[in-house]
Amino acid sequence: MKDYKDTLNLPKTDFAMKANLANKEPELLNYWKEIDLYKKLTEKGKGRDKFVLHDGPPYANGAIHLGHAVNKTLKDIVVKSQSLNGKYSPFTPGWDCHGLPIELNVEKNLGKVGDKISAKEFREACRNYANDQIEVQKEEFKRLGVLGDWENPYLTMDSHFEAGIIRSLGHIVSKGYVMRGDKPVHWCVDCGSALAEAEVEYQDKTSLAIDFGFPVEVKKINSIFNLDLDIPIYAASWTTTPWTLPGNVALSVSGEFDYCLVKLKKETKDYGLLVGKELLEQTLERINVKEFEILGTCKGIKLDRLDAKHPYLERPSKFVLGDHVTTEVGTGIVHTAPGHGLEDYIVAKEYDLEVICPVKNNGTFSSQEEHVAGLFVFKANEKIIEVLEEEGTLLAKADYEHSYPHCWRHKTPLMFRATPQWFIGMDKSSLLVNANKAIKDVSWEPNWGETRMSSMLERPDWCISRQRAWGVPITLLIHKETRELHPDTNDLFEKIAKKIEDEGIESWYQLEAADLVNDHSQYEKVTDILDVWFDSGVTHACVLQDKDLQFPADLYLEGSDQHRGWFQSSLLTSMAINGTPPYKGVLTHGFVVDAEGKKMSKSLGNTISPQEIWNSRGADVLRAWIASTDYRNEMVISNERLQGVSDTYRRIRNTLRFLLGNIHDFKPENRAKENELTEIDKFMEIKTQKLQKELIEDYQNYQFHLVFNKIHNFCTNELGGFYLDILKD
């Protein structure tokens, strides 16, 4: 007699009902390591068409956070989907190893260079620290299930890579893009160095804004306005940075604007005030004047090269024409201190005016500076205002809230300060113009990336020098008097790069000018290092063109903040060296935020760490959340969302388990022929093929959330709610 159960198709599988991911995943990762899965996959793919996603290097400092997890998981999905689609898709991870955060961590333990530790020892300590951080992050990326050539990553501090950076700099220098100048740059007192545009954050700040006057000789005003006055005349100006007044050498006006001369009463005396016509009303409101008489108007061009007097120092301030003058705020007459502002610097150069910068590296005024000697710049505001009051040139003062540049690391206000620096000229050989043209041929996902990048290219020259210890040196020799480059500079770059490649970066510091050139008595080595954005910006030269990869890369994939960072530095260096972008496509993802849309922050107490997720729920749940979220917008995470994703994962898993259980004894040779299939089987076959086609298309279009949602819908509705449910009967 037959047992009744023998007449039933009972599912049978070793595929567990409970995933137990937190415990099972490490076992799976060990298995991948034992069989060298990445090597097997890449060897299988060799000879196929390539697809290269170039890894933007994370900073070698601290454990990974959710932003890292999102970024590397998205990259992993791209690489694996391209491999499944028949491409050879190698993945070489990398790390950014130089820069200030590493220096600061080393300083905490060992002190600053010159105090208790030599520069050589300090650099070695930085290298060791970076290596330790890389090992931590590497293991965490592996724990996420990210496949890559983890045994051979690129590190910007490797001798071979540092030599590549120097060669890249050499190419850019040889093409005439690099120049030296005492230009005003963003300067961070805490960093003790200049900052690049990408290292500047704008935050709201309340400053003490002042209206003040520059005395102008009445005879000259009478001549311009055809008057016969005998009263004091002042050119009205307005600023939120009174501390920059010691550097004032000029007053900028627009040649096209109308300027009014108005007669006002000050206590018992009359005086004249020169102010932009469109800004007259708001200026008089700020200085609390209700009664006035307009004596005349003139175009700004009539004021060109007129001499005024500094508000409190015994020196002239010349009227100049500047394109940066607007009617948005102020008086239409812009206080111009070329040592403290780029637009001021540009106009001063046109008029051959002196560039004065009395502020030292530590943010204090030099001992020679009258009234404010030794004072920190922001503390000097009160003293400057006090002096203006004594001179009778202060018109008004009031708090003013505005957006102000801050250091991205220290979150402290920056100052513009003219210092000798090295720059990549944005107008040299039409670099920016060509870059703007080139980005039109790049595929942007989302498509607004092109517009964002174009806006980022409206920028000043790139300051590539830093006055720090841990970085790639700017390996130049300059003339002691003229400050010009040595005539053999192009050959010296390769000579020095080869030495660094063979002997390490310390070989540069041991070199003397006499080791490099015969006319060494006239030349000295540059002591600055390169901006870390230059390091990572030339990975296209040091990685894509130096390994079994390809140039340009098929894809760069990073957070949306990298339009002003890595995407831009890579574009500019590649345009300068190769005349073409380093990427065919650029994909950007949003930031991770909490359930209320707030950015993750330790101070807010709203952070969720990836380590916490994979230790409790498993890395696959974290990956599933990333895959199911539309990365083009801000990516919202919460424990509730993770639980929802976990439930979805469980439903998909249960469907797969049921399918596996039903085919435990299936043999391919017993597969039913097409004419033996039931109508419902044929229907599901068509549905499955349609789904497969859609998923491949979605992967190609980087629409991963659609892939996840379609698979979930198929498992839950098409299979669980329809096909499998009917077959059970």
C-alpha positions in Angstrom: 0.0 0.0 0.0 1.4 3.4 -1.0 2.2 6.0 1.7 0.0 9.0 1.0 2.9 11.4 1.3 4.6 9.7 -1.7 1.8 11.1 -3.8 2.6 14.6 -2.8 5.3 17.0 -4.1 6.8 18.1 -0.8 9.4 20.8 -1.0 12.9 19.7 0.1 15.9 21.9 0.4 19.0 22.7 2.5 18.3 26.4 1.9 17.5 27.6 5.5 14.3 29.4 6.3 16.1 31.9 8.5 18.9 33.7 6.8 20.9 34.3 10.0 22.9 36.8 7.9 25.0 38.3 10.7 26.6 34.9 11.4 26.4 33.3 7.9 27.9 36.1 5.9 31.4 35.9 7.4 31.5 32.2 6.5 30.5 33.0 2.9 33.2 35.7 2.7 35.8 33.3 3.9 34.7 30.9 1.2 35.1 33.6 -1.4 38.6 34.2 -0.1 39.5 30.5 -0.2 38.5 30.1 -3.8 39.8 33.6 -4.8 36.5 34.5 -6.3 37.5 37.9 -7.7 40.5 36.4 -9.6 38.2 33.6 -11.0 35.7 36.2 -12.2 38.3 38.5 -13.8 40.2 35.7 -15.5 36.9 34.4 -16.9 36.1 37.9 -18.3 39.5 38.6 -20.0 39.1 39.0 -23.7 35.6 40.4 -23.5 34.7 44.1 -24.0 35.8 46.1 -21.0 33.7 48.1 -18.6 35.8 50.1 -16.2 34.4 51.9 -13.2 37.1 54.0 -11.6 37.1 54.0 -7.8 37.3 57.5 -6.3 39.6 57.1 -3.3 38.1 57.5 0.1 40.2 59.3 2.7 42.3 56.9 4.8 41.0 58.2 8.2 38.6 56.4 10.5 36.1 53.6 10.2 33.7 53.7 7.2 30.3 55.4 7.6 27.0 54.9 5.8 28.1 57.3 3.0 31.1 55.0 2.3 28.7 51.9 2.4 26.3 53.5 -0.1 29.1 54.5 -2.4 31.0 51.2 -2.5 27.8 49.1 -2.7 26.5 51.1 -5.7 29.9 50.6 -7.3 29.8 46.8 -6.5 26.3 46.5 -8.1 27.5 48.3 -11.2 30.6 46.1 -11.6 28.8 42.8 -10.9 25.9 43.6 -13.2 28.3 44.5 -16.0 30.2 41.2 -15.5 26.9 39.3 -15.6 26.1 41.2 -18.8 29.2 39.7 -20.4 31.7 42.5 -19.9 35.3 42.3 -18.4 34.8 44.6 -15.5 37.8 44.7 -13.1 37.6 46.8 -10.0 40.7 48.4 -8.5 39.9 50.1 -5.1 42.1 53.0 -3.9 42.8 55.3 -1.0 43.6 59.0 -0.6 46.5 59.0 1.8 47.9 62.5 2.2 46.5 65.6 3.8 45.6 67.4 6.9 43.3 65.0 8.8 46.1 62.5 9.0 48.6 65.2 10.1 46.2 66.3 12.8 45.8 62.8 14.2 49.5 62.3 14.2 50.1 65.7 15.9 47.7 64.7 18.7 50.1 61.9 19.7 53.5 63.1 18.6 53.3 66.9 18.4 54.1 69.3 15.6 57.1 69.1 13.3 60.0 70.8 14.9 58.7 70.5 18.5 59.3 66.9 19.5 59.6 65.3 16.1 61.6 65.8 12.9 59.9 66.2 9.5 61.1 62.9 8.4 59.8 61.1 11.5 56.5 62.9 11.2 56.1 61.8 7.5 56.8 58.2 8.5 54.3 58.4 11.4 51.7 59.7 8.9 52.4 56.9 6.5 52.0 54.3 9.3 48.8 55.9 10.5 47.4 55.9 6.9 48.3 52.2 6.5 46.5 51.3 9.7 43.4 53.1 8.6 43.5 51.5 5.2 43.5 48.0 6.7 40.5 48.9 8.9 38.5 50.3 6.0 39.6 47.5 3.6 38.2 44.8 6.0 35.0 46.7 6.4 34.5 47.1 2.6 35.0 43.3 2.3 32.5 42.8 5.0 30.0 44.6 2.8 30.5 42.0 0.2 32.3 44.3 -2.2 34.5 42.4 -4.7 37.7 43.9 -6.0 41.4 43.6 -6.2 41.8 44.2 -2.5 45.4 42.8 -2.5 46.5 45.3 -5.0 44.7 48.6 -4.3 46.2 52.0 -5.5 47.5 54.2 -2.7 48.3 57.8 -3.4 51.3 57.5 -0.9 53.0 54.5 -2.8 56.3 55.6 -4.3 55.1 54.5 -7.8 52.0 56.5 -7.4 53.8 59.6 -6.0 56.2 59.4 -9.0 53.1 59.4 -11.2 51.7 62.5 -9.5 55.0 64.3 -10.1 55.0 63.2 -13.8 51.5 64.5 -14.1 52.5 67.8 -12.6 55.4 67.9 -15.0 53.1 67.5 -18.0 50.9 70.3 -16.8 53.9 72.6 -16.1 55.4 71.8 -19.6 52.1 72.9 -21.2 52.3 76.3 -19.5 49.3 75.9 -17.1 51.2 76.4 -13.9 52.2 79.8 -12.6 53.4 81.4 -9.4 51.8 84.4 -7.9 51.1 86.4 -4.7 47.4 86.0 -5.2 44.8 86.1 -2.4 43.7 82.6 -1.5 41.4 81.1 1.1 43.6 80.8 4.2 42.8 78.7 7.3 44.7 79.8 10.4 44.1 76.4 12.0 45.4 74.5 9.0 48.2 77.0 8.6 47.8 76.7 4.9 45.9 77.8 1.8 42.8 75.9 0.8 41.4 74.9 -2.5 37.8 75.8 -3.6 36.7 72.2 -2.9 37.9 72.6 0.8 35.7 75.6 1.4 32.2 75.4 3.0 29.8 78.4 3.2 27.9 78.9 6.4 25.8 81.7 7.8 27.8 84.2 9.9 26.9 87.4 11.6 29.5 90.1 11.0 29.7 93.7 12.0 29.1 95.6 8.8 30.2 99.3 8.6 29.5 102.3 6.3 32.5 104.6 6.2 33.9 107.4 4.1 37.0 108.1 2.1 37.9 111.8 2.0 38.0 113.3 -1.5 39.5 116.6 -2.4 36.7 119.1 -3.0 38.4 120.8 -5.9 38.4 117.5 -7.9 34.7 116.9 -7.1 33.8 120.4 -8.1 35.5 119.8 -11.5 33.7 116.6 -12.1 30.2 117.9 -11.1 30.8 121.5 -12.3 30.1 122.8 -8.7 31.7 125.4 -6.4 31.5 123.6 -3.0 33.5 124.3 0.1 32.5 121.4 2.3 34.2 118.1 3.2 33.4 115.3 0.6 33.5 111.6 1.3 33.1 108.6 -1.0 30.8 106.2 0.9 31.8 102.5 1.1 30.4 99.5 3.0 32.1 96.3 4.2 31.5 93.3 6.4 35.3 92.9 6.9 36.6 96.1 8.6 39.9 94.2 9.4 40.8 94.4 5.6 41.0 98.2 5.7 44.7 98.2 6.4 45.1 96.6 3.0 43.0 99.1 1.1 44.6 100.8 -1.9 41.6 101.6 -4.1 37.9 102.2 -4.5 36.1 100.3 -7.3 33.2 101.7 -9.2 31.3 100.6 -12.3 31.9 102.8 -15.3 28.3 102.3 -16.4 26.6 103.2 -13.1 25.3 106.6 -12.1 26.8 108.1 -9.0 25.2 110.9 -6.9 26.8 113.6 -4.9 24.4 114.4 -2.0 24.6 117.2 0.6 24.0 116.0 4.2 24.1 117.6 7.6 26.4 116.2 10.3 25.5 117.8 13.6 26.0 121.5 12.7 28.2 121.0 9.6 27.3 120.2 6.1 29.2 117.5 4.1 29.0 115.8 0.8 28.6 112.1 0.2 29.4 110.3 -3.1 27.3 107.1 -3.5 25.8 104.9 -6.2 22.4 106.3 -7.3 20.6 103.0 -7.2 21.9 102.4 -3.6 21.3 105.9 -2.3 18.1 105.2 -0.5 19.3 102.1 1.4 22.7 103.8 2.2 20.9 106.9 3.7 18.7 104.5 5.6 21.7 102.7 7.1 23.4 105.9 8.1 20.1 107.3 9.5 19.8 110.4 7.3 16.4 111.6 6.2 17.1 115.1 4.8 19.5 115.4 1.9 20.0 117.3 -1.3 21.2 115.8 -4.6 23.8 118.1 -6.0 24.6 116.2 -9.2 25.2 112.9 -10.9 27.9 111.4 -13.1 28.8 108.1 -14.7 31.3 106.0 -12.8 33.8 106.3 -15.7 34.2 110.0 -14.8 35.6 108.9 -11.4 38.3 106.7 -12.9 41.8 107.3 -11.4 40.5 110.0 -9.1 42.5 110.0 -5.8 40.7 109.8 -2.5 42.4 109.5 0.9 42.4 106.3 3.0 39.8 106.6 5.9 42.5 106.8 8.6 46.0 106.2 7.1 48.1 108.9 5.4 48.0 107.4 1.9 45.8 107.7 -1.2 43.1 105.3 -2.4 42.6 105.5 -6.1 39.2 105.2 -7.9 39.3 102.3 -10.3 36.8 100.6 -12.6 35.8 97.1 -11.7 33.4 94.6 -13.3 32.7 93.1 -9.9 30.8 96.2 -8.7 27.0 95.5 -8.3 23.9 97.3 -7.0 22.8 94.4 -4.8 24.1 95.7 -1.5 26.5 98.4 -0.2 27.0 101.8 -1.8 28.2 101.0 -5.3 31.7 102.1 -4.3 33.7 99.0 -3.3 36.5 99.2 -0.8 39.3 97.4 -2.6 42.1 95.5 -0.8 44.0 93.4 -3.3 45.7 91.4 -0.6 42.4 90.2 0.7 40.1 89.5 -2.3 40.5 87.9 -5.7 38.4 90.5 -7.6 40.2 93.3 -5.8 43.5 91.6 -6.8 42.5 91.4 -10.5 41.5 95.1 -10.7 44.6 96.2 -8.8 46.8 94.3 -11.3 45.1 96.2 -14.2 46.0 99.5 -12.5 49.4 98.4 -11.4 48.5 99.1 -7.7 50.4 97.7 -4.7 49.2 94.5 -3.2 49.3 95.0 0.6 48.8 92.1 2.9 49.9 92.9 6.5 48.5 89.7 7.9 50.8 86.8 9.0 50.3 83.1 8.7 48.8 82.9 12.1 46.1 85.5 11.3 47.6 88.3 13.3 48.8 91.7 11.9 52.5 92.4 11.5 54.2 94.5 14.2 54.6 97.4 11.7 50.9 97.8 11.1 49.6 101.0 12.7 46.8 100.6 15.3 46.3 96.8 15.0 49.8 95.4 15.3 49.7 91.9 16.8 45.9 91.7 16.8 44.1 88.7 15.4 42.2 89.8 12.3 38.6 89.2 13.5 39.5 90.8 16.9 40.9 93.8 15.0 37.4 94.8 13.7 36.6 96.7 16.9 39.9 98.6 16.9 39.4 99.6 13.2 36.0 100.9 14.0 37.3 102.8 17.0 40.0 104.5 14.8 37.4 105.4 12.1 35.2 107.0 14.8 38.2 109.1 16.0 38.9 110.1 12.4 35.3 111.0 11.8 35.0 108.7 8.8 32.6 106.1 10.4 29.1 106.6 9.1 27.3 103.6 10.6 27.7 100.1 12.0 25.2 97.2 12.3 25.1 93.4 12.5 24.8 91.7 9.2 24.1 88.0 8.5 25.6 86.6 5.4 27.1 83.5 3.9 30.8 83.3 4.7 33.6 80.8 3.8 34.6 78.3 6.5 37.2 75.6 6.6 35.6 72.2 5.8 37.7 70.5 8.5 37.8 73.0 11.4 34.5 74.7 10.6 36.2 78.0 11.4 35.9 81.3 9.3 38.5 81.7 6.7 40.3 84.8 5.4 41.5 85.8 2.0 45.2 86.5 2.2 47.7 87.1 -0.5 50.6 84.7 -0.2 53.2 83.2 -2.7 51.4 80.2 -4.1 51.4 77.9 -7.2 48.3 77.9 -9.4 46.9 76.1 -12.4 45.6 79.0 -14.6 42.0 78.4 -15.6 42.3 80.8 -18.6 45.6 79.3 -19.8 45.1 77.8 -23.3 41.3 78.2 -22.7 41.3 75.4 -20.1 37.9 76.2 -18.6 36.4 76.9 -22.0 37.5 73.5 -23.3 36.4 71.8 -20.2 32.9 73.3 -20.5 32.7 72.1 -24.1 34.0 68.6 -23.2 31.4 67.9 -20.5 28.7 68.0 -23.1 30.0 64.7 -24.5 29.9 63.0 -21.1 26.8 61.0 -20.0 25.5 62.4 -16.7 23.2 60.5 -14.3 21.1 62.2 -13.1 21.2 64.5 -16.2 21.3 67.7 -14.0 24.9 66.7 -13.2 26.1 68.5 -16.4 24.5 71.8 -15.3 26.0 71.5 -11.8 29.4 70.7 -13.2 29.2 73.7 -15.6 28.4 76.0 -12.7 31.4 74.6 -10.7 33.6 75.5 -13.7 32.9 79.2 -13.1 35.9 79.3 -10.8 39.2 81.1 -10.1 42.6 79.7 -10.8 43.3 76.5 -8.8 45.7 77.0 -5.9 47.6 73.7 -5.9 50.3 74.5 -3.2 50.1 73.8 0.5 52.4 74.8 3.4 52.2 71.4 5.2 54.4 68.4 5.9 52.5 65.3 4.7 52.0 65.3 0.9 53.6 65.1 -2.5 56.3 67.8 -2.8 56.1 70.3 -5.6 59.4 69.3 -7.1 60.5 72.6 -8.7 63.7 74.6 -8.6 63.2 78.4 -8.7 65.7 81.2 -9.1 66.5 82.9 -5.8 66.0 86.4 -7.2 63.6 86.2 -10.2 61.6 83.3 -8.8 61.5 81.9 -12.3 61.6 78.1 -13.0 64.9 76.5 -13.9 65.3 76.2 -17.7 65.7 72.4 -17.4 62.5 72.0 -15.4 60.9 69.5 -17.9 63.9 67.2 -17.8 64.2 67.6 -14.0 60.6 66.3 -13.5 61.4 62.9 -15.0 64.8 62.7 -13.2 63.2 63.4 -9.8 60.1 61.1 -10.5 62.4 58.2 -11.4 64.4 58.7 -8.2 61.3 58.8 -6.0 59.9 55.7 -7.8 63.1 53.9 -7.0 64.1 55.3 -3.6 60.9 56.7 -2.1 59.6 60.2 -1.4 62.3 60.9 1.2 64.9 61.0 -1.6 63.5 64.4 -2.6 64.0 65.8 0.8 67.6 64.6 0.8 68.4 66.2 -2.5 70.2 69.5 -2.8 70.0 71.8 -5.7 73.6 70.9 -6.4 72.6 67.3 -7.0 70.3 68.3 -9.8 71.8 71.3 -11.7 75.2 72.8 -12.4 74.0 76.4 -11.7 72.8 75.4 -8.3 74.1 78.5 -6.5 71.3 80.6 -8.2 68.4 78.2 -7.5 66.5 76.7 -4.5 64.0 74.0 -4.0 60.3 74.8 -3.5 59.2 73.6 0.0 55.5 73.5 -0.7 53.5 70.3 -1.2 50.6 69.6 -3.6 46.9 70.0 -2.7 45.5 66.5 -2.1 42.8 67.2 -4.7 45.6 67.2 -7.2 46.7 63.7 -5.9 43.3 62.2 -6.4 42.7 64.3 -9.5 45.4 62.6 -11.5 44.4 59.0 -10.7 43.3 58.8 -14.4 47.0 59.1 -15.2 48.4 57.0 -12.4 45.7 54.2 -12.4 43.6 54.1 -15.5 46.7 54.5 -17.8 49.0 52.5 -15.6 47.1 49.3 -15.0 45.1 46.7 -16.9 42.3 49.2 -17.1 41.4 51.8 -19.7 41.3 55.6 -20.3 38.9 57.2 -20.3 37.0 55.2 -17.7 33.4 54.2 -18.5 32.1 55.5 -15.2 33.0 57.7 -12.2 30.5 57.2 -9.4 30.5 59.4 -6.2 28.4 61.5 -4.0 26.9 64.7 -5.4 29.4 66.8 -3.5 32.1 65.6 -5.9 31.1 67.9 -8.7 33.2 70.5 -6.9 35.7 67.9 -5.7 37.0 64.8 -7.5 34.9 65.0 -10.7 36.2 68.6 -11.2 39.9 68.0 -10.2 40.0 64.9 -12.5 38.4 66.8 -15.3 40.7 69.8 -15.1 43.9 67.8 -14.9 42.8 65.4 -17.6 41.9 68.3 -19.9 45.3 69.9 -19.2 47.2 66.7 -19.8 45.1 64.9 -22.5 42.7 67.4 -23.8 39.8 65.1 -23.0 37.7 64.2 -19.9 38.9 61.1 -17.9 35.4 59.6 -17.9 32.7 58.7 -20.4 29.9 58.8 -17.8 29.4 60.3 -14.3 26.9 59.0 -11.8 26.1 60.8 -8.6 24.2 59.7 -5.5 22.6 61.7 -2.7 23.5 62.0 0.9 22.2 59.7 3.6 19.6 61.4 5.9 17.5 60.4 8.8 13.7 59.9 8.8 13.2 63.7 9.2 15.5 64.5 6.3 18.3 65.7 8.6 22.0 64.9 7.7 23.6 62.3 9.9 25.6 63.9 12.6 27.1 62.7 15.9 26.1 66.0 17.5 22.5 65.4 16.6 22.7 61.8 17.8 21.0 60.5 14.7 23.7 58.3 13.2 23.4 54.7 12.3 26.6 52.9 11.6 27.0 50.3 8.9 28.8 48.1 11.4 25.8 48.2 13.7 23.6 47.1 10.8 25.7 44.2 9.5 26.3 43.0 13.1 22.6 42.9 13.8 20.7 42.4 10.5 23.5 41.4 8.1 25.2 43.3 5.3 22.7 42.0 2.7 19.9 44.0 4.5 22.1 47.1 4.2 22.8 46.4 0.6 19.1 45.7 0.0 18.2 49.1 1.5 20.8 50.8 -0.8 19.6 48.9 -3.9 15.9 49.6 -3.1 16.4 53.4 -2.6 16.4 55.9 -5.4 20.0 57.2 -5.0 19.4 60.2 -7.2 17.7 61.9 -4.2 18.6 62.1 -0.5 18.6 58.5 0.8 16.4 58.2 3.9 17.4 55.6 6.5 15.8 54.6 9.8 15.4 51.5 11.8 11.8 51.3 10.5 13.0 51.5 6.9 15.6 48.8 7.6 12.9 46.6 9.1 10.7 47.1 6.1 13.6 46.1 3.8 14.4 43.1 6.0 10.7 42.0 5.6 11.0 42.4 1.9 14.2 40.4 1.8 12.5 37.7 3.8 9.6 37.4 1.3 12.0 37.2 -1.6 14.1 34.6 0.2 11.0 32.5 1.1 9.9 32.5 -2.6 13.3 31.3 -3.6 13.3 28.7 -0.9 10.0 27.3 -2.1 11.3 27.2 -5.7 14.4 25.4 -4.6 12.4 23.0 -2.5 10.3 22.1 -5.6 13.2 21.3 -7.9 15.4 19.4 -5.4 15.1 16.2 -7.6 14.9 18.0 -10.9 17.2 16.7 -13.7 17.7 18.9 -16.8 17.2 16.0 -19.2 13.7 15.6 -17.8 12.7 19.2 -18.6 9.3 19.4 -20.2 9.1 20.2 -23.9 7.5 23.4 -25.1 4.4 21.5 -26.3 4.1 19.7 -22.9 3.8 23.0 -20.9 0.5 24.0 -19.5 -0.9 27.4 -20.6 -0.1 28.8 -17.1 3.5 27.6 -17.4 3.8 29.3 -20.8 2.3 32.4 -19.4 4.8 32.5 -16.5 7.7 31.7 -18.9 6.8 34.8 -21.0 6.4 36.9 -17.8 9.8 35.8 -16.6 11.5 36.5 -19.9 9.9 39.9 -19.9 11.2 40.6 -16.4 14.7 39.4 -17.3 14.8 41.8 -20.2 13.6 44.7 -18.1 16.1 44.0 -15.3 19.0 43.9 -17.7 17.8 47.2 -19.1 17.4 48.7 -15.7 20.9 47.6 -14.7 22.3 49.2 -17.8 20.5 52.4 -17.0 21.7 52.3 -13.3 18.0 52.1 -12.1 18.8 49.7 -9.3 15.7 50.6 -7.2 13.5 49.5 -10.1 15.4 46.1 -10.2 14.8 45.5 -6.5 11.2 46.6 -6.6 10.4 44.5 -9.7 12.0 41.4 -8.3 10.0 41.9 -5.0 6.8 42.4 -6.9 7.4 39.4 -9.1 8.1 37.1 -6.1 5.2 38.4 -4.1 2.5 38.9 -6.7 3.3 37.0 -9.9 4.7 34.0 -8.2 3.5 33.8 -4.6 0.1 35.4 -5.2 -0.7 33.8 -8.5 1.5 31.1 -10.2 2.7 29.1 -7.2 -0.6 29.5 -5.4 -2.4 27.9 -8.3 0.1 25.1 -8.7 -0.2 24.2 -5.0 -3.8 23.2 -5.8 
